[in-house]
Amino acid sequence: MKTKPRKKVQTSGFEKIYIPDSSAALARTHRIIRIEKEKEILFMKLRSQIHLDDFKQKRSDRQREERRLKRVNNYCSTIVE
């Protein structure tokens, strides 16, 4: 029996290089990005809370001043009459 010579499959050097699905550097980069996003979200929440607190404070000051003016006006109007 005569056997045929086998064809040797040549693989290129590019195909031989094994590239892992997740390299350590890529995982580290993703972790850093995730941490920065979390920091940004915390900053935005804090900023929003500060803005809300400032708004509440300004509103309460304005209402206090309006009540004070009403009292003064009512007192003055009763004296004049």
C-alpha positions, 0 to 999 in steps of 0.5 A: 500500500502506498500512502499519500504524503501528508500535507503539513498545515502551515499556521502563520505566526499571527495565529500562533500567538495566544491572546487571553480574553481578559488580560490583567492590564485590561481588567485593571483599566476597566476597574479604574474606569469603574472606580472613576465612574463611581466617584463621578456619581457620588460627586453628582449626588453630593452636588445635587444634595448641596443644591437642594439644601441651599434651595431649602435654606433660601426658601425658608429665609424668604418665607421668614422674611415675608412673614416678618413683613406681613407682621409689620404691615398688619401692625402698622395698619392697625395703628393707622386705623 
